[in-house]
């Protein structure tokens, strides 16, 4: 019918309206999760890479422990411990992705701290905090922006997976993963109820991956002729 472009779900609710509202929920949750992970991961990576020594070893070994677990299984364990809910799902996805950003920033910090302009700042008596914020951090932003953009796609996918297994938002909340979970038994009788949310997740992941690849090509000077 013209007033129901994507049909009605099992409870008589308009699927198109729920898809649109679910975009706001899923994308906002993904952006918040990545933002939190980027802030914490950047701080840890800057400290580890710039100061080095035992502090670097200690922080990176903790990151290695997190990376040793499959991200989705670790997120499920965190949400199970804290209780189901969209907020806890966002926290879990953030925690499991912190090591990715910490390692990206650490690698840049290790490189930048050896540059001549940092040595010049040290000779002039510039404080370590100012060198970190005015020299190391700006030179670490390019790979961080690219990784963060790609990370939003992964975060949305993981949040949808958590919602699919019942650990995400409220059952009545319009969220793509939850919509898939509610209608998964109708895949043969009403396939459109599963097709549209799944298609939106796929297009969202594809879009952010393309944006990330585009940013990498635009911001990486080594790719310029």
Helices and strands as residue ranges (DSSP letters): H 15-51, H 53-68, H 71-82, H 86-112, H 116-123, H 128-131, I 132-136, G 138-140, H 141-164, H 176-183, G 184-186, H 192-219, G 221-223
